[in-house]
Amino acid sequence: MAEKNWETLEGACYYCKKCRLWETRNHVVIGKGNKNADIMFIGEGPGQQEDLQGIPFVGPAGQLLDKMLKAIDLTIDDVYIANVVKCRPPGNRDPQEDEQEACLNYLRYQLMLVKPKIIVCLGRIAGTAIISPTFRITKQRGQWLERKGYWITSTFHPSALLRDETKKRPAWEDFQAIKQKLIELQ
């Protein structure tokens, strides 16, 4: 990609055919929110509603994420939200490794443009793509590490909270820690 700007990134994503996901997508889903945010949330990939609308986190999981942000006094205007892959995997299956690899440079490009202080991986897929291939969400969520000037942590994906109520308390604790880290970094 030539010049480093949003227009270049979006154009590259819209015309991307680096993996098979382009064949079944309705829309490329790049990101939403404040492009100068201090916090960037990263999920795994678009779901059905996101694919139909071209916007990440607009379905039930996105509505829950909005409530979680509000609980720590943040809104979409305070954060940027993206996914590891930019196209919906068929049937909402997990994105495969080669599909993630095809999109990782787009995600790196987004990080370079947003320049967040904090990266929050939402769920196992984002954690394995960003933190470590051996990442375990149940064991490592809520832990912090600093890498390349970013503070990185993880929590359960909002869709996991919709399926399993017992994960809500740990996720709430993670969000409290995210708010505290943001205060520390200001």
C-alpha positions in Angstrom: 0.0 0.0 0.0 1.4 3.3 -1.1 0.4 6.4 0.9 -0.5 5.6 4.5 -4.1 6.9 5.0 -7.6 5.6 5.5 -8.6 6.0 1.8 -5.7 3.7 0.8 -6.5 1.1 3.5 -10.3 1.1 2.6 -9.6 0.7 -1.1 -7.2 -2.2 -0.5 -9.8 -3.9 1.7 -12.7 -3.4 -0.7 -10.9 -4.9 -3.6 -9.1 -7.6 -1.6 -9.1 -11.2 -2.9 -6.2 -12.6 -0.7 -8.4 -15.4 0.7 -11.6 -17.2 -0.1 -13.8 -15.0 2.2 -14.3 -12.4 -0.5 -16.4 -14.9 -2.5 -19.3 -15.0 0.0 -19.2 -11.5 1.5 -21.9 -8.9 1.1 -19.7 -6.1 2.6 -16.1 -5.6 3.7 -16.3 -4.6 7.4 -13.3 -2.4 8.2 -14.0 -0.6 11.5 -16.0 2.1 13.3 -15.5 4.7 15.9 -13.0 7.4 16.7 -10.0 7.1 14.3 -7.9 8.8 16.9 -9.0 6.8 19.9 -6.8 5.8 22.8 -8.5 2.4 23.0 -8.9 0.0 20.1 -11.1 -3.1 20.5 -10.5 -6.0 18.1 -12.9 -8.9 17.6 -12.5 -11.9 15.4 -14.6 -11.1 12.3 -18.0 -9.8 11.1 -21.2 -11.7 11.8 -24.3 -11.8 9.7 -25.6 -8.4 10.7 -22.2 -6.8 10.3 -21.8 -8.4 6.8 -25.2 -7.1 5.8 -24.5 -3.5 7.0 -20.8 -3.2 6.5 -20.3 -2.1 10.1 -18.6 -4.1 12.9 -20.5 -4.9 16.1 -24.0 -3.9 15.2 -25.7 -7.2 16.1 -26.6 -8.4 19.7 -22.9 -8.7 20.6 -22.3 -5.1 19.5 -25.3 -3.9 21.5 -23.8 -5.6 24.6 -20.4 -4.1 23.9 -22.1 -0.6 23.7 -23.6 -1.3 27.2 -20.2 -2.4 28.5 -18.5 0.7 27.2 -21.2 2.9 28.7 -20.7 1.2 32.1 -17.1 2.5 32.1 -18.2 6.0 30.8 -17.1 5.4 27.2 -19.0 5.5 23.9 -18.2 4.6 20.3 -16.9 8.2 20.0 -14.2 7.3 22.5 -13.0 4.0 21.0 -12.2 2.4 17.6 -13.5 -1.1 16.9 -12.2 -3.5 14.2 -11.8 -7.2 13.6 -9.0 -9.6 12.7 -10.7 -10.5 9.4 -12.7 -8.0 7.4 -15.1 -10.5 5.7 -17.6 -12.8 7.3 -16.6 -16.4 7.5 -19.5 -18.6 6.1 -21.9 -19.6 8.8 -20.1 -17.5 11.4 -17.4 -20.2 11.7 -14.1 -19.2 13.2 -11.8 -17.5 10.7 -9.1 -20.0 9.6 -5.4 -19.3 10.0 -4.8 -18.4 6.3 -7.8 -16.1 6.3 -6.5 -14.3 9.4 -3.0 -14.1 7.9 -4.4 -12.6 4.8 -6.0 -9.8 6.8 -3.4 -9.1 9.5 -1.6 -6.5 7.5 -4.8 -4.5 7.2 -5.2 -4.7 11.0 -1.6 -3.6 11.4 -2.3 -0.7 9.1 -5.4 0.3 11.2 -3.2 0.2 14.3 -0.7 2.5 12.6 -3.4 4.9 11.6 -5.3 5.0 14.9 -2.2 4.8 17.2 -4.2 3.7 20.3 -2.6 3.5 23.7 -4.6 0.4 24.6 -5.5 -2.7 22.5 -8.3 -4.9 23.8 -8.6 -8.3 22.2 -12.2 -9.5 22.3 -12.1 -13.3 22.6 -9.8 -16.2 21.7 -9.4 -15.6 18.0 -8.2 -12.0 18.5 -6.0 -13.1 21.4 -4.3 -15.8 19.3 -3.8 -13.4 16.4 -2.4 -10.5 18.4 -1.0 -11.8 21.7 0.3 -15.3 21.0 -0.7 -18.3 18.9 -0.9 -20.3 22.2 -3.2 -17.7 23.9 -5.9 -19.1 26.1 -8.8 -16.7 26.8 -10.0 -18.4 30.0 -6.5 -18.4 31.6 -5.0 -15.2 30.2 -7.9 -12.7 29.9 -7.4 -9.6 32.0 -3.6 -9.8 31.9 -1.6 -6.9 30.5 1.5 -6.8 28.4 3.3 -3.9 26.7 4.5 -4.5 23.1 5.7 -1.9 20.6 4.3 1.0 22.7 0.8 -0.6 23.0 -0.7 -1.8 26.2 -2.6 -5.0 25.3 -5.2 -7.0 27.2 -8.0 -9.4 26.5 -11.5 -10.2 27.7 -14.3 -12.4 26.6 -16.0 -11.6 23.3 -19.5 -10.1 24.0 -21.0 -13.0 22.0 -19.5 -15.4 24.6 -21.2 -13.4 27.4 -24.6 -13.8 25.6 -24.1 -17.6 25.6 -22.6 -18.0 29.1 -23.8 -15.6 31.9 -21.0 -16.8 34.2 -18.5 -14.9 32.1 -20.2 -11.5 32.7 -18.5 -10.9 36.1 -15.0 -11.6 34.9 -15.6 -9.4 31.8 -16.9 -6.6 34.1 -13.7 -6.8 36.1 -11.7 -6.7 32.8 -13.5 -3.5 31.7 -12.9 -1.9 35.1 -9.2 -2.6 34.6 -9.3 -1.2 31.1 -10.8 2.0 32.5 -8.2 2.2 35.2 -5.4 1.7 32.6 -6.8 4.4 30.4 -6.8 6.8 33.4 -3.2 5.8 34.2 -2.1 6.5 30.7 -3.7 10.0 30.4 
